[in-house]
Amino acid sequence: MTSTDPSAPSSATDPAADAARHARVEAAVREMLTAVGEDPDRDGLRETPSRIARMYTEILRGRGLDPKRHLAVTFAEDHHEMVVLKDIPFDSMCEHHMMPFTGTAHVAYVPNGSIVGLSKLARVVEEYARRLQVQERLTSQVADAIFECLEPQGVGVVMEATHTCMTMRGVKKPGASMVTSAVRGTFKSSAETRAEFMGLVSR
């Protein structure tokens, strides 16, 4: 009997459904190009609808995945102090304007008898980010997944990102960044634990 890696993405796909979605995105992009006064058949734009369809498949690939599967394998360890993974890069897509926001995430937890591989924390961030999102929800989803699956004493997540929907359009404030946090368990109930976490990620 062979074992299955719970962290591996599911290989179950429906090629016909994927092709249909790709065609619909292509058609929509062609219509959008026409609507803004462009010629979708000119040299520079002829392959653009197909490129955009492939791009959305890539950058929104987290939508059909369950990031919690990365936290299924844990290791018994009598460690009850804070574990922090800092400066995890992420890219996501704002669902309000479908423009990217990019930044870094800091994730911490206090184990309660078991630990998880550090790369799994980064994978959780990655897959929640790779879908249409708002930063506030993304931060909470990462914290909730870790708190639910690992059952630690506490969890803290801080994310800082630059949103192109406000740096290149609208208010146009390049350099502005957004910081969100989510705390669970002892990170919420203990001011000392919360201060330790904030101090570590701000170094």
Contact map, one row per residue, 1 for C-alpha under 8 A:
11100000000000000000000000000000000000000000000000000000000000000000000000000000000000000000000000000000000000000000000000000000000000000000000000000000000000000000000000000000000000000000000000000000000
11110000000000000000000000000000000000000000000000000000000000000000000000000000000000000000000000000000000000000000000000000000000000000000000000000000000000000000000000000000000000000000000000000000000
11111000000000000000000000000000000000000000000000000000000000000000000000000000000000000000000000000000000000000000000000000000000000000000000000000000000000000000000000000000000000000000000000000000000
01111100000000000000000000000000000000000000000000000000000000000000000000000000000000000000000000000000000000000000000000000000000000000000000000000000000000000000000000000000000000000000000000000000000
00111111000000000000000000000000000000000000000000000000000000000000000000000000000000000000000000000000000000000000000000000000000000000000000000000000000000000000000000000000000000000000000000000000000
00011111100000000000000000000000000000000000000000000000000000000000110110000000000000000000000000000000000000000000000000000000000000000000000000000000000000000000000000000000000000000000000000000000000
00001111100000000000000000000000000000000000000000000000000000000000111100000000000000000000000000000000000000000000000100000000000000000000000000000000000000000000000000000000000000000000000000000000000
00001111110000000000000000000000000000000000000000000000000000000000000000000000000000000000000000000000000000000000000000000000000000000000000000000000000000000000000000000000000000000000000000000000000
00000111111000000000000000000000000000000000000000000000000000001000000000000000000000000000000000000000000000000000000000000000000000000000000000000000000000000000000000000000000000000000000000000000000
00000001111100000000000000000000000000000000000000000000000000001000000000000000000000000000000000000000000000000000000000000000000000000000000000000000000000000000000000000000000000000000000000000000000
00000000111110000000000000000000000000000000000000000000000000000000000000000000000000000000000000000000000000000000000000000000000000000000000000000000000000000000000000000000000000000000000000000000000
00000000011111000000000000000000000000000000000000000000000000000000000000000000000000000000000000000000000000000000000000000000000000000000000000000000000000000000000000000000000000000000000000000000000
00000000001111100100000000000000000000000000000000000000000000000000000000000000000000000000000000000000000000000000000000000000000000000000000000000000000000000000000000000000000000000000000000000000000
00000000000111111100000000000000000000000000000000000000000000000000000000000000000000000000000000000000000000000000000000000000000000000000000000000000000000000000000000000000000000000000000000000000000
00000000000011111110000000000000000000000000000000000000000000000000000000000000000000000000000000000000000000000000000000000000000000000000000000000000000000000000000000000000000000000000000000000000000
00000000000001111111000000000000000000000000000000000000000000000000000000000000000000000000000000000000000000000000000000000000000000000000000000000000000000000000000000000000000000000000000000000000000
00000000000001111111100000000000000000000000000000000000000000000000000000000000000000000000000000000000000000000000000000000000000000000000000000000000000000000000000000000000000000000000000000000000000
00000000000011111111110000000000000000000000000000000000000000000000000000000000000000000000000000000000000000000000000000000000000000000000000000000000000000000000000000000000000000000000000000000000000
00000000000000111111111000000000000000000000000000000000000000000000000000000000000000000000000000000000000000000000000000000000000000000000000000000000000000000000000000000000000000000000000000000000000
00000000000000011111111100000000000000000000000000000000000000000000000000000000000000000000000000000000000000000000000000000000000000000000000000000000000000000000000000000000000000000000000000000000000
00000000000000001111111110000000000000000000000000000000000000000000000000000000000000000000000000000000000000000000000000000000000000000000000000000000000000000000000000000000000000000000000000000000000
00000000000000000111111111000000000000000000000001001100000000000000000000000000000000000000000000000000000000000000000000000000000000000000000000000000000000000000000000000000000000000000000000000000000
00000000000000000011111111100000000000000000000000001000000000000000000000000000000000000000000000000000000000000000000000000000000000000000000000000000000000000000000000000000000000000000000000000000000
00000000000000000001111111110000000000000000000000000000000000000000000000000000000000000000000000000000000000000000000000000000000000000000000000000000000000000000000000000000000000000000000000000000000
00000000000000000000111111111000000000000000000010011000000000000000000000000000000000000000000000000000000000000000000000000000000000000000000000000000000000000000000000000000000000000000000000000000000
00000000000000000000011111111100000000000000000011011000000000000000000000000000000000000000000000000000000000000000000000000000000000000000000000000000000000000000000000000000000000000000000000000000000
00000000000000000000001111111110000000000000000010000000000000000000000000000000000000000000000000000000000000000000000000000000000000000000000000000000000000000000000000000000000000000000000000000000000
00000000000000000000000111111111000000000000000000000000000000000000000000000000000000000000000000000000000000000000000000000000000000000000000000000000000000000000000000000000000000000000000000000000000
00000000000000000000000011111111100000000000000010010000000000000000000000000000000000000000000000000000000000000000000000000000000000000000000000000000000000000000000000000000000000000000000000000000000
00000000000000000000000001111111110000010000000010000000000000000000000000000000000000000000000000000000000000000000000000000000000000000000000000000000000000000000000000000000000000000000000000000000000
00000000000000000000000000111111111000000000000000000000000000000000000000000000000000000000000000000000000000000000000000000000000000000000000000000000000000000000000000000000000000000000000000000000000
00000000000000000000000000011111111100000000000000000000000000000000000000000000000000000000000000000000000000000000000000000000000000000000000000000000000000000000000000000000000000000000000000000000000
00000000000000000000000000001111111111110000000000000000000000000000000000000000000000000000000000000000000000000000000000000000000000000000000000000000000000000000000000000000000000000000000000000000000
00000000000000000000000000000111111111110000000000000000000000000000000000000000000000000000000000000000000000000000000000000000000000000000000000000000000000000000000000000000000000000000000000000000000
00000000000000000000000000000011111111000000000000000000000000000000000000000000000000000000000000000000000000000000000000000000000000000000000000000000000000000000000000000000000000000000000000000000000
00000000000000000000000000000001111111000000000000000000000000000000000000000000000000000000000000000000000000000000000000000000000000000000000000000000000000000000000000000000000000000000000000000000000
00000000000000000000000000000000111111100000000000000000000000000000000000000000000000000000000000000000000000000000000000000000000000000000000000000000000000000000000000000000000000000000000000000000000
00000000000000000000000000000000111111110000000000000000000000000000000000000000000000000000000000000000000000000000000000000000000000000000000000000000000000000000000000000000000000000000000000000000000
00000000000000000000000000000000110011111100100000000000000000000000000000000000000000000000000000000000000000000000000000000000000000000000000000000000000000000000000000000000000000000000000000000000000
00000000000000000000000000000100110001111100110100000000000000000000000000000000000000000000000000000000000000000000000000000000000000000000000000000000000000000000000000000000000000000000000000000000000
00000000000000000000000000000000000000111110110000000000000000000000000000000000000000000000000000000000000000000000000000000000000000000000000000000000000000000000000000000000000000000000000000000000000
00000000000000000000000000000000000000111111110000000000000000000000000000000000000000000000000000000000000000000000000000000000000000000000000000000000000000000000000000000000000000000000000000000000000
00000000000000000000000000000000000000001111110000000000000000000000000000000000000000000000000000000000000000000000000000000000000000000000000000000000000000000000000000000000000000000000000000000000000
00000000000000000000000000000000000000000111111100000000000000000000000000000000000000000000000000000000000000000000000000000000000000000000000000000000000000000000000000000000000000000000000000000000000
00000000000000000000000000000000000000111111111110000000000000000000000000000000000000000000000000000000000000000000000000000000000000000000000000000000000000000000000000000000000000000000000000000000000
00000000000000000000000000000000000000011111111110000000000000000000000000000000000000000000000000000000000000000000000000000000000000000000000000000000000000000000000000000000000000000000000000000000000
00000000000000000000000000000000000000000001111111100000000000000000000000000000000000000000000000000000000000000000000000000000000000000000000000000000000000000000000000000000000000000000000000000000000
00000000000000000000000000000000000000010001111111110000000000000000000000000000000000000000000000000000000000000000000000000000000000000000000000000000000000000000000000000000000000000000000000000000000
00000000000000000000000011101100000000000000111111111000000000000000000000000000000000000000000000000000000000000000000000000000000000000000000000000000000000000000000000000000000000000000000000000000000
00000000000000000000010001000000000000000000001111111100000000000000000000000000000000000000000000000000000000000000000000000000000000000000000000000000000000000000000000000000000000000000000000000000000
00000000000000000000000000000000000000000000001111111110000000000000000000000000000000000000000000000000000000000000000000000000000000000000000000000000000000000000000000000000000000000000000000000000000
00000000000000000000000011001000000000000000000111111111000000000000000000000000000000000000000000000000000000000000000000000000000000000000000000000000000000000000000000000000000000000000000000000000000
00000000000000000000011011000000000000000000000011111111100000000000000000000000000000000000000000000000000000000000000000000000000000000000000000000000000000000000000000000000000000000000000000000000000
00000000000000000000010000000000000000000000000001111111110000000000000000000000000000000000000000000000000000000000000000000000000000000000000000000000000000000000000000000000000000000000000000000000000
00000000000000000000000000000000000000000000000000111111111000000000000000000000000000000000000000000000000000000000000000000000000000000000000000000000000000000000000000000000000000000000000000000000000
00000000000000000000000000000000000000000000000000011111111110000000000000000000000000000000000000000000000000000000000000000000000000000000000000000000000000000000000000000000000000000000000000000000000
00000000000000000000000000000000000000000000000000001111111110000000000000000000000000000000000000000000000000000000000000000000000000000000000000000000000000000000000000000000000000000000000000000000000
00000000000000000000000000000000000000000000000000000111111110000000000000000000000000000000000000000000000000000000000000000000000000000000000000000000000000000000000000000000000000000000000000000000000
00000000000000000000000000000000000000000000000000000011111111000000000000000000000000000001100000000000000000000000000000000000011000000000000000000000000000000000000000000000000000000000000000000000000
00000000000000000000000000000000000000000000000000000001111111100000000000000000000000000000100000000000000000000000000000000000011100000000000000000000000000000000000000000000000000000000000000000000000
00000000000000000000000000000000000000000000000000000001111111111000000000000000000000000000000000000000000000000000000000000010011000000000000000000000000000000000000000000000000000000000000000000000000
00000000000000000000000000000000000000000000000000000000001111111100000000000000000000000000000000000000000000000000000000000111111000000000000000000000000000000000000000000000000000000000000000000000000
00000000000000000000000000000000000000000000000000000000000111111000000000000000000000000000000000000000000000000000000000000011011100000000000000000000000000000000000000000000000000000000000000000000000
00000000000000000000000000000000000000000000000000000000000011111100000000000000000000000000000000000000000000000000000000000000000000000000000000000000000000000000000000000000000000000000000000000000000
00000000110000000000000000000000000000000000000000000000000011111110000000000000000000000000000000000000000000000000000000000010000000000000000000000000000000000000000000000000000000000000000000000000000
00000000000000000000000000000000000000000000000000000000000001011111100000000000000000000000000000000000000000000000000000000010000000000000000000000000000000000000000000000000000000000000000000000000000
00000000000000000000000000000000000000000000000000000000000000001111111000000000000000000000000000000000000000000000000000110011000000000000000010000000000000000000000000000000000000000000000000000000000
00000000000000000000000000000000000000000000000000000000000000000111111100000000000000000000000000000000000000000000000000010000000000000000000011001000000000000000000000000000000000000000000000000000000
00000110000000000000000000000000000000000000000000000000000000000111111100000000000000000000000000000000000000000000000000000000000000000000000000000000000000000000000000000000000000000000000000000000000
00000110000000000000000000000000000000000000000000000000000000000011111110000000000000000000000000000000000000000000000110110000000000000000000000000000000000000000000000000000000000000000000000000000000
00000010000000000000000000000000000000000000000000000000000000000011111111000000000000000000000000000000000000000001000110000000000000000000000001001100000000000000000000000000000000000000000000000000000
00000110000000000000000000000000000000000000000000000000000000000001111111000000000000000000000000000000000000000000000000000000000000000000000000001000000000000000000000000000000000000000000000000000000
00000100000000000000000000000000000000000000000000000000000000000000011111100000000000000000000000000000000000000001000000000000000000000000000000000000000000000000000000000000000000000000000000000000000
00000000000000000000000000000000000000000000000000000000000000000000001111110000000000000000000000000000000000000111100000000000000000000000000000000100000000000000000000000000000000000000000000000000000
00000000000000000000000000000000000000000000000000000000000000000000000011111000000000000000000000000000000000000111000000000000000000000000000000000000000000000000000000000000000000000000000000000000000
00000000000000000000000000000000000000000000000000000000000000000000000001111100000000000000000000000000000000001110000000000000000000000000000000000000000000000000000000000000000000000000000000000000000
00000000000000000000000000000000000000000000000000000000000000000000000000111110000000000000000000000000000000001110000000000000000000000000000000000000000000000000000000000000000000000000000000000000000
00000000000000000000000000000000000000000000000000000000000000000000000000011111000000000000000000000000000000011100000000000000000000000000000000000000000000000000000000000000000000000000000000000000000
00000000000000000000000000000000000000000000000000000000000000000000000000001111100000000000000000000000000000111100000000000000000000000000000000000000000000000000000000000000000000000000000000000000000
00000000000000000000000000000000000000000000000000000000000000000000000000000111110000000000000000000000000001111000000000000000000000000000000000000000000000000000000000000000000000000000000000000000000
00000000000000000000000000000000000000000000000000000000000000000000000000000011111000000000000000000000000001100000000000000000000000000000000000000000000000000000000000000000000000000000000000000000000
00000000000000000000000000000000000000000000000000000000000000000000000000000001111100000000000000000000000111100000000000000000000000000000000000000000000000000000000000000000000000000000000000000000000
00000000000000000000000000000000000000000000000000000000000000000000000000000000111110000000000000000000000111100000000000000000000000000000000000000000000000000000000000000000000000000000000000000000000
00000000000000000000000000000000000000000000000000000000000000000000000000000000011111000000000000000000011110000000000000000000000000000000000000000000000000000000000000000000000000000000000000001000000
00000000000000000000000000000000000000000000000000000000000000000000000000000000001111110000000000000000011100000000010010000000000000000000000000000000000000000000000000000000000000000000000000000000000
00000000000000000000000000000000000000000000000000000000000000000000000000000000000111110000000000000000111000000000000000000000000000000000000000000000000000000000000000000000000000000000000000000000100
00000000000000000000000000000000000000000000000000000000000000000000000000000000000011111000000000000001110000000000000000000000000000000000000000000000000000000000000000000000000000000000000000000000000
00000000000000000000000000000000000000000000000000000000000000000000000000000000000011111100000000000001110000000000000001001000000000000000000000000000000000000000000000000000000000000000000000000000000
00000000000000000000000000000000000000000000000000000000000000000000000000000000000000111110000000000111100000000000000000000000000000000000000000000000000000000000000000000000000000000000000000000000000
00000000000000000000000000000000000000000000000000000000000000000000000000000000000000011111000000000111100000000000000000001100100000000000000000000000000000000000000000000000000000000000000000000000000
00000000000000000000000000000000000000000000000000000000000000000000000000000000000000001111100000011110000000000000000000000100110000000000000000000000000000000000000000000000000000000000000000000000000
00000000000000000000000000000000000000000000000000000000001000000000000000000000000000000111110000011100000000000000000000000000111110000000000000000000000000000000000000000000000000000000000000000000000
00000000000000000000000000000000000000000000000000000000001100000000000000000000000000000011111001111000000000000000000000000000111111000000000000000000000000000000000000000000000000000000000000000000000
00000000000000000000000000000000000000000000000000000000000000000000000000000000000000000001111111111000000000000000000000000000000111100000000000000000000000000010100000000000000000000000000000000000000
00000000000000000000000000000000000000000000000000000000000000000000000000000000000000000000111111100000000000000000000000000000000111000000000000000000000000000000000000000000000000000000000000000000000
00000000000000000000000000000000000000000000000000000000000000000000000000000000000000000000011111100000000000000000000000000000000000000000000000000000000000000000000000000000000000000000000000000000000
00000000000000000000000000000000000000000000000000000000000000000000000000000000000000000000011111100000000000000000000000000000000000000000000000000000000000000000100000000000000000000000000000000000000
00000000000000000000000000000000000000000000000000000000000000000000000000000000000000000000111111110000000000000000000000000000000100000000000000000000000000000000000000000000000000000000000000000000000
00000000000000000000000000000000000000000000000000000000000000000000000000000000000000000000111111111000000000000000000000000000000000000000000000000000000000000011100000000000000000000000000000000000000
00000000000000000000000000000000000000000000000000000000000000000000000000000000000000000011110001111100000000000000000000000000000000000000000000000000000000000011100000000000000000000000000000000000000
00000000000000000000000000000000000000000000000000000000000000000000000000000000000000000011110000111110000000000000000000000000000000000000000000000000000000001111100000000000000000000000000000000000000
00000000000000000000000000000000000000000000000000000000000000000000000000000000000000001111000000011111000000000000000000000000000000000000000000000000000000001110000000000000000000000000000000000000000
00000000000000000000000000000000000000000000000000000000000000000000000000000000000000001110000000001111100000000000000000000000000000000000000000000000000000111100000000000000000000000000000000000000000
00000000000000000000000000000000000000000000000000000000000000000000000000000000000000111100000000000111110000000000000000000000000000000000000000000000000000111000000000000000000000000000000000000000000
00000000000000000000000000000000000000000000000000000000000000000000000000000000000001111100000000000011111000000000000000001000000000000000000000000000000011110000000000000000000000000000000000000000000
00000000000000000000000000000000000000000000000000000000000000000000000000000000000111110000000000000001111100000000000000000000000000000000000000000000000011100000000000000000000000000000000000000000100
00000000000000000000000000000000000000000000000000000000000000000000000000000000000111000000000000000000111110000000000010000000000000000000000000000000001111000000000000000000000000000000000000000000000
00000000000000000000000000000000000000000000000000000000000000000000000000000000011110000000000000000000011111000000000000000000000000000000000000000000001110000000000000000000000000000000000000001000000
00000000000000000000000000000000000000000000000000000000000000000000000000000000011100000000000000000000001111100000000000000000000000000000000000000001111100000000000000000000000000000000000000000000000
00000000000000000000000000000000000000000000000000000000000000000000000000000001111000000000000000000000000111110000000000000000000000000000000000000001111000000000000000000000000000000000000000000000000
00000000000000000000000000000000000000000000000000000000000000000000000000000011111000000000000000000000000011111110000000000000000000000000000000000111110000000000000000000000000000000000000000000000000
00000000000000000000000000000000000000000000000000000000000000000000000000000111000000000000000000000000000001111100000000000000000000000000000000000011100000000000000000000000000000000000000000000000000
00000000000000000000000000000000000000000000000000000000000000000000000000011111000000000000000000000000000000111110000000000000000000000000000000000001000000000000000000000000000000000000000000000000000
00000000000000000000000000000000000000000000000000000000000000000000000001111110000000000000000000000000000000111111000000000000000000000000000000000101000000000000000000000000000000000000000000000000000
00000000000000000000000000000000000000000000000000000000000000000000000001111000000000000000000000000000000000101111100000000000000000000000000000000100000000000000000000000000000000000000000000000000000
00000000000000000000000000000000000000000000000000000000000000000000001011100000000000000000000000000000000000000111110110000000000000000000000000000100000000000000000000000000000000000000000000000000000
00000000000000000000000000000000000000000000000000000000000000000000000001000000000000000000000000000000000000000011111110000000000000000000000000000000000000000000000000000000000000000000000000000000000
00000000000000000000000000000000000000000000000000000000000000000000000000000000000010000000000000000000000000000001111111000000000000000000000000000000000000000000000000000000000000000000000000000000000
00000000000000000000000000000000000000000000000000000000000000000000000000000000000000000000000000000000000000000000111111100000000000000000000000000000000000000000000000000000000000000000000000000000000
00000010000000000000000000000000000000000000000000000000000000000000011000000000000000000000000000000000000000000001111111110000000000000000000000000000000000000000000000000000000000000000000000000000000
00000000000000000000000000000000000000000000000000000000000000000000011000000000000010000000000000000000001000000001111111111000000000000000000000000000000000000000000000000000000000000000000000000000000
00000000000000000000000000000000000000000000000000000000000000000000000000000000000000010000000000000000000000000000011111111100000000000000000000000000000000000000000000000000000000000000000000000000000
00000000000000000000000000000000000000000000000000000000000000000010010000000000000000000000000000000000000000000000001111111110000000000000000000000000000000000000000000000000000000000000000000000000000
00000000000000000000000000000000000000000000000000000000000000000011010000000000000000000000000000000000000000000000000111111111000000000000010000000000000000000000000000000000000000000000000000000000000
00000000000000000000000000000000000000000000000000000000000000000000000000000000000000010100000000000000100000000000000011111111100000000000010000000000000000000000000000000000000000000000000000000000000
00000000000000000000000000000000000000000000000000000000000001000000000000000000000000000110000000000000000000000000000001111111110000000000000000000000000000000000000000000000000000000000000000000000000
00000000000000000000000000000000000000000000000000000000000011101110000000000000000000000000000000000000000000000000000000111111111000000000000000000000000000000000000000000000000000000000000000000000000
00000000000000000000000000000000000000000000000000000000000001100010000000000000000000000000000000000000000000000000000000011111111000000100110000000000000000000000000000000000000000000000000000000000000
00000000000000000000000000000000000000000000000000000000000001000000000000000000000000000111100000000000000000000000000000001111111110000100000000000000000000000000000000000000000000000000000000000000000
00000000000000000000000000000000000000000000000000000000001111100000000000000000000000000011100000000000000000000000000000000111111100000000000000000000000000000000000000000000000000000000000000000000000
00000000000000000000000000000000000000000000000000000000001111100000000000000000000000000001100000000000000000000000000000000011111110000000000000000000000000000000000000000000000000000000000000000000000
00000000000000000000000000000000000000000000000000000000000100100000000000000000000000000001111001000000000000000000000000000000111111000000000000000000000000000000000000000000000000000000000000000000000
00000000000000000000000000000000000000000000000000000000000000000000000000000000000000000001111000000000000000000000000000000000101111101100000000000000000000000000000000000000000000000000000000000000000
00000000000000000000000000000000000000000000000000000000000000000000000000000000000000000000111000000000000000000000000000000000000111111100000000000000000000000000000000000000000000000000000000000000000
00000000000000000000000000000000000000000000000000000000000000000000000000000000000000000000010000000000000000000000000000000000000011111110000000000000000000100000000000000000000100000000000000000000000
00000000000000000000000000000000000000000000000000000000000000000000000000000000000000000000000000000000000000000000000000000000000001111111000000000000000000000000000000000000000110000000000000000000000
00000000000000000000000000000000000000000000000000000000000000000000000000000000000000000000000000000000000000000000000000000000000011111111100000000000000000000000000000000000000000000000000000000000000
00000000000000000000000000000000000000000000000000000000000000000000000000000000000000000000000000000000000000000000000000000001100011111111110000000000000000000000000000000000000000000000000000000000000
00000000000000000000000000000000000000000000000000000000000000000000000000000000000000000000000000000000000000000000000000000000000000111111111000000000000011100000000000000000000111000000000000000000000
00000000000000000000000000000000000000000000000000000000000000000000000000000000000000000000000000000000000000000000000000000000000000011111111100000000000010000000000000000000000011000000000000000000000
00000000000000000000000000000000000000000000000000000000000000000000000000000000000000000000000000000000000000000000000000000001000000001111111110000000000000000000000000000000000000000000000000000000000
00000000000000000000000000000000000000000000000000000000000000000000000000000000000000000000000000000000000000000000000000011001000000000111111111000000000010000000000000000000000000000000000000000000000
00000000000000000000000000000000000000000000000000000000000000000000000000000000000000000000000000000000000000000000000000000000000000000011111111100000001110000000000000000000000001110000000000000000000
00000000000000000000000000000000000000000000000000000000000000000000000000000000000000000000000000000000000000000000000000000000000000000001111111110000000000000000000000000000000000010000000000000000000
00000000000000000000000000000000000000000000000000000000000000000011000000000000000000000000000000000000000000000000000000000000000000000000111111111000000000000000000000000000000000000000000000000000000
00000000000000000000000000000000000000000000000000000000000000000001001000000000000000000000000000000000000000000000000000000000000000000000011111111111001000000000000000000000000000000000000000000000000
00000000000000000000000000000000000000000000000000000000000000000000000000000000000000000000000000000000000000000000000000000000000000000000001111111111011000000000000000000000000000010000000000000000000
00000000000000000000000000000000000000000000000000000000000000000000000000000000000000000000000000000000000000000000000000000000000000000000000111111110000000000000000000000000000000000000000000000000000
00000000000000000000000000000000000000000000000000000000000000000001001100000000000000000000000000000000000000000000000000000000000000000000000011111110000000000000000000000000000000000000000000000000000
00000000000000000000000000000000000000000000000000000000000000000000001001000000000000000000000000000000000000100111000000000000000000000000000001111111000000000000000000000000000000000000000000000000000
00000000000000000000000000000000000000000000000000000000000000000000000000000000000000000000000000000000000000110000000000000000000000000000000001111111100000000000000000000000000000000000000000000000000
00000000000000000000000000000000000000000000000000000000000000000000000000000000000000000000000000000000000011111100000000000000000000000000000001100111111000000000000000000000000000000000000000000000000
00000000000000000000000000000000000000000000000000000000000000000000000000000000000000000000000000000000000011110000000000000000000000000000000000000011111000000000000000000000000000001100000000000000000
00000000000000000000000000000000000000000000000000000000000000000000000000000000000000000000000000000000000011100000000000000000000000000000000000100001111100000000000000000000000000111111000000000000000
00000000000000000000000000000000000000000000000000000000000000000000000000000000000000000000000000000000001111000000000000000000000000000000001001100001111110000000000000000000000000111110000000000000000
00000000000000000000000000000000000000000000000000000000000000000000000000000000000000000000000000000000001110000000000000000000000000000000001000000000011111000000000000000000000011110010000001001000000
00000000000000000000000000000000000000000000000000000000000000000000000000000000000000000000000000000000111100000000000000000000000000000011011000000000001111100000000000000000000011100000000000000000000
00000000000000000000000000000000000000000000000000000000000000000000000000000000000000000000000000000000111000000000000000000000000000000010000000000000000111110000000000000000001111000000000000000000000
00000000000000000000000000000000000000000000000000000000000000000000000000000000000000000000000000000011110000000000000000000000000000100010000000000000000011111000000000000000011110000000000000000000000
00000000000000000000000000000000000000000000000000000000000000000000000000000000000000000000000000000011100000000000000000000000000000000000000000000000000001111100000000000000111100000000000000000000000
00000000000000000000000000000000000000000000000000000000000000000000000000000000000000000000000000001111000000000000000000000000000000000000000000000000000000111110000000000000111000000000000000000000000
00000000000000000000000000000000000000000000000000000000000000000000000000000000000000000000000000001110000000000000000000000000000000000000000000000000000000011111001000000011110000000000000000000000000
00000000000000000000000000000000000000000000000000000000000000000000000000000000000000000000010000111100000000000000000000000000000000000000000000000000000000001111111000000000110000000000000000000000000
00000000000000000000000000000000000000000000000000000000000000000000000000000000000000000000000000111000000000000000000000000000000000000000000000000000000000000111111110000000000000000000000000000000000
00000000000000000000000000000000000000000000000000000000000000000000000000000000000000000000010010111000000000000000000000000000000000000000000000000000000000000011111111000000000000000000000000000000000
00000000000000000000000000000000000000000000000000000000000000000000000000000000000000000000000000000000000000000000000000000000000000000000000000000000000000000011111111111100000000000000000000000000000
00000000000000000000000000000000000000000000000000000000000000000000000000000000000000000000000000000000000000000000000000000000000000000000000000000000000000000111111111111111000000000000000000000000000
00000000000000000000000000000000000000000000000000000000000000000000000000000000000000000000000000000000000000000000000000000000000000000000000000000000000000000001111111011100000000000000000000000000000
00000000000000000000000000000000000000000000000000000000000000000000000000000000000000000000000000000000000000000000000000000000000000000000000000000000000000000001111111110000000000000000000000000000000
00000000000000000000000000000000000000000000000000000000000000000000000000000000000000000000000000000000000000000000000000000000000000000000000000000000000000000000111111110000000000000000000000000000000
00000000000000000000000000000000000000000000000000000000000000000000000000000000000000000000000000000000000000000000000000000000000000000000000000000000000000000000011011111000000000000000000000000000000
00000000000000000000000000000000000000000000000000000000000000000000000000000000000000000000000000000000000000000000000000000000000000000000000000000000000000000000011111111100000000000000000000000000000
00000000000000000000000000000000000000000000000000000000000000000000000000000000000000000000000000000000000000000000000000000000000000000000000000000000000000000000011100111111000000000000000000000000000
00000000000000000000000000000000000000000000000000000000000000000000000000000000000000000000000000000000000000000000000000000000000000000000000000000000000000000000011100011111000000000000000000000000000
00000000000000000000000000000000000000000000000000000000000000000000000000000000000000000000000000000000000000000000000000000000000000000000000000000000000000000100001000001111100000000000000000000000000
00000000000000000000000000000000000000000000000000000000000000000000000000000000000000000000000000000000000000000000000000000000000000000000000000000000000000000100001000001111110000000000000000000000000
00000000000000000000000000000000000000000000000000000000000000000000000000000000000000000000000000000000000000000000000000000000000000000000000000000000000000011110000000000011111000000000000000000000000
00000000000000000000000000000000000000000000000000000000000000000000000000000000000000000000000000000000000000000000000000000000000000000000000000000000000000111110000000000001111100000000000000000000000
00000000000000000000000000000000000000000000000000000000000000000000000000000000000000000000000000000000000000000000000000000000000000000000000000000000000001111000000000000000111110000000000000000000000
00000000000000000000000000000000000000000000000000000000000000000000000000000000000000000000000000000000000000000000000000000000000000110010000000000000000001110000000000000000011111000000000000000000000
00000000000000000000000000000000000000000000000000000000000000000000000000000000000000000000000000000000000000000000000000000000000000010011000000000000000111100000000000000000001111100000000000000000000
00000000000000000000000000000000000000000000000000000000000000000000000000000000000000000000000000000000000000000000000000000000000000000011001000000000000111000000000000000000000111110000000000000000000
00000000000000000000000000000000000000000000000000000000000000000000000000000000000000000000000000000000000000000000000000000000000000000000001000000000011110000000000000000000000011111011000000000000000
00000000000000000000000000000000000000000000000000000000000000000000000000000000000000000000000000000000000000000000000000000000000000000000001100100000011100000000000000000000000001111111000000000000000
00000000000000000000000000000000000000000000000000000000000000000000000000000000000000000000000000000000000000000000000000000000000000000000000000000000111000000000000000000000000000111111100000000000000
00000000000000000000000000000000000000000000000000000000000000000000000000000000000000000000000000000000000000000000000000000000000000000000000000000000111000000000000000000000000000011111110011000000000
00000000000000000000000000000000000000000000000000000000000000000000000000000000000000000000000000000000000000000000000000000000000000000000000000000000011100000000000000000000000000111111111011000000000
00000000000000000000000000000000000000000000000000000000000000000000000000000000000000000000000000000000000000000000000000000000000000000000000000000000010000000000000000000000000000111111111001000000000
00000000000000000000000000000000000000000000000000000000000000000000000000000000000000000000000000000000000000000000000000000000000000000000000000000000000000000000000000000000000000001111111000000000000
00000000000000000000000000000000000000000000000000000000000000000000000000000000000000000000000000000000000000000000000000000000000000000000000000000000000000000000000000000000000000000111111111000000000
00000000000000000000000000000000000000000000000000000000000000000000000000000000000000000000000000000000000000000000000000000000000000000000000000000000000000000000000000000000000000000011111111100000000
00000000000000000000000000000000000000000000000000000000000000000000000000000000000000000000000000000000000000000000000000000000000000000000000000000000000000000000000000000000000000000000011111110000000
00000000000000000000000000000000000000000000000000000000000000000000000000000000000000000000000000000000000000000000000000000000000000000000000000000000000000000000000000000000000000000110011111111000000
00000000000000000000000000000000000000000000000000000000000000000000000000000000000000000000000000000000000000000000000000000000000000000000000000000000000100000000000000000000000000000111011111111100000
00000000000000000000000000000000000000000000000000000000000000000000000000000000000000000000000000000000000000000000000000000000000000000000000000000000000000000000000000000000000000000000001111111110000
00000000000000000000000000000000000000000000000000000000000000000000000000000000000000000000000000000000000000000000000000000000000000000000000000000000000000000000000000000000000000000000000111111111000
00000000000000000000000000000000000000000000000000000000000000000000000000000000000100000000000000000000000100000000000000000000000000000000000000000000000100000000000000000000000000000000000011111111100
00000000000000000000000000000000000000000000000000000000000000000000000000000000000000000000000000000000000000000000000000000000000000000000000000000000000000000000000000000000000000000000000001111111110
00000000000000000000000000000000000000000000000000000000000000000000000000000000000000000000000000000000000000000000000000000000000000000000000000000000000000000000000000000000000000000000000000111111111
00000000000000000000000000000000000000000000000000000000000000000000000000000000000000000000000000000000000000000000000000000000000000000000000000000000000000000000000000000000000000000000000000011111111
00000000000000000000000000000000000000000000000000000000000000000000000000000000000001000000000000000000010000000000000000000000000000000000000000000000000000000000000000000000000000000000000000001111111
00000000000000000000000000000000000000000000000000000000000000000000000000000000000000000000000000000000000000000000000000000000000000000000000000000000000000000000000000000000000000000000000000000111111
00000000000000000000000000000000000000000000000000000000000000000000000000000000000000000000000000000000000000000000000000000000000000000000000000000000000000000000000000000000000000000000000000000011111
